[in-house]
Amino acid sequence: MWFAHRFLVPCDMSVGQFIHILSGRLHLAPGKALFVFVKNTLPQTSSLIETVYDSYKDDDGFLYMCYSSEKTFGCGDTPMC
């Protein structure tokens, strides 16, 4: 299913900070990690949004990002780890 959200993000925000805010907005369950992709690339979390924007902005002037969450931390409901 496709969901479109628009965010106005300060250019001096890091990708890691953006992921943290996005995780909160999506009400991600504990034990799940959020990954953000820009044109099939996983930007470094230390990169500034401005740098990512300059490198990957679309012809229309917008930066398009896709996100995915994965169960990555701990065992969760699995009885044996």
N, C-alpha and C positions, 0 to 999 in steps of 0.2 A: 504494500500500500504506500502511496506517495503522499507525503505531507510537506507543505511549503511553509516555512516560517521566515520572517524577515527580521533582521537585527541590525540596529545601528550601533556599531562597535567603535570605541575610541581607537585611533590608529596606534597609540602607545600601549595597548593591551597585548599581552602575550597570548599565543595560541593556548597555552596551558590554562591561563586565567579564563579564557573564553570557554574552554571545555568544562572547567569547574562550574561556571555560571550555567552553561547549557545542561549539565548533569542535574543541577538543582531544579531547573525549569521543567525538565522531563521527568522528575521524581524517580530517578534511577534507583533501583533496589540495591542495598548493600551487597557487595560481592560482584557487582557488574562494573565493567570499565567502558568508557566511551571513547571511540576513535573518530577523528574528523579527517576527511579526505578532501583534497582539492585537486581536481583533474586527475583522479586515480593516484594521487601522491599523498603520503602521510607527512604533513609538515612537522618539523621539530616543535616540541612544546615550548621551547625557549624563544622561538621566532616571534617577532612582533607582527601583529595583524597587518601593519603598514607594509612590511617586507613581503609578506605572502600576497597581499593585494597587488603590489607593484609587479610581482612575478607572474601572477595567475589571473588577473582580472579579465573579465570577458569583454568583448567588443562593445557591449552596451554600458560598460563602466561598473558593473556589479561583480562581486566576488561570490561565486557559487561554491558551496560546501555541502558535502554529504556526510552523514554520521551513521555510525553503527555501534551497537552495544554488544558486549560479549560477557558471558559469565567467566571470570578469570581469577577471582580471589577466593581461596578457601574451598571447602568441599561442598558447601550448600546442603542439599538434601541427600547427597550420596552417602550411604552407610559406610562404605569402605573407601579409604583414600590410599 
